[in-house]
Amino acid sequence: MMFNIEDVHWLDDHGHVRPPLMLYLLLLFLARGWAIFVMSLTIASDRAELVKLFYPEKVDFLTALAAGSGAVLVFCLTIAERRRKPLWCRGVFSAIRMLLAALLGLEAVLLFTRLSHAHFLFEWPMALDGLLLFWSALYLHRSRHLKAYVADWQPSVETANK
């Protein structure tokens, strides 16, 4: 992939493309059930109260945890890419954009299910979810930084000779 001179701020000290900040925000959006779960662990008195604030139904919370597991996997792959090991992650990392697209599709199906349970009446949380879902899909499709980041973890000369 060819870089423009404006893209030099994407590179770290070793000449590798840094992960985009928007990737971390996208992962936080997809794994928001896990984020709420971790935040609820910090409350000493009643841990279930924070979870009930965001997810009144237990099944919605468990579904969010299951759907967010893929985002946690992508986050682990991002950490592996920063360390450049283990090498077997490279093949999975190259498919990270397809995995994110599948997770966004799953999120869209879950949003549609929640909308149908609410009889398609307007609710602000679902409208915000839909808007963030649209922006995330647009980012995933259009981001040059994300494309360069995914394409950056290639076999090095030393490992190719071994």
PEPEQUI-V471523 format. One record per pair of residues at least 4 apart in sequence whose ideal C-beta (glycine too) atoms are under 6 Angstrom apart, sorted by sequence separation. I is the first residue (numbers start at 0). J is the second residue. If there is no record, write none. Layout:
# PEPEQUI-V471523
i=I j=J
i=I j=J
This chain:
# PEPEQUI-V471523
i=2 j=6
i=10 j=14
i=11 j=15
i=18 j=22
i=26 j=30
i=42 j=46
i=47 j=51
i=50 j=54
i=51 j=55
i=63 j=67
i=88 j=92
i=94 j=98
i=137 j=141
i=138 j=142
i=154 j=158
i=54 j=59
i=114 j=119
i=154 j=159
i=11 j=17
i=54 j=60
i=9 j=16
i=39 j=46
i=42 j=49
i=9 j=17
i=79 j=88
i=39 j=49
i=50 j=60
i=39 j=50
i=114 j=125
i=76 j=88
i=80 j=92
i=76 j=92
i=35 j=53
i=110 j=128
i=73 j=95
i=107 j=132
i=106 j=132
i=32 j=63
i=32 j=64
i=103 j=135
i=69 j=102
i=103 j=136
i=33 j=67
i=32 j=67
i=30 j=67
i=29 j=67
i=66 j=105
i=30 j=70
i=99 j=139
i=29 j=70
i=30 j=71
i=26 j=70
i=26 j=73
i=26 j=74
i=96 j=149
i=95 j=149
i=18 j=77
i=92 j=152
i=89 j=152
i=80 j=152
i=29 j=102
i=28 j=131
i=25 j=135
i=21 j=138
i=19 j=144
i=19 j=145
i=18 j=148
i=16 j=147
i=16 j=148
i=9 j=144
i=16 j=151
i=15 j=151
i=0 j=147
i=0 j=150
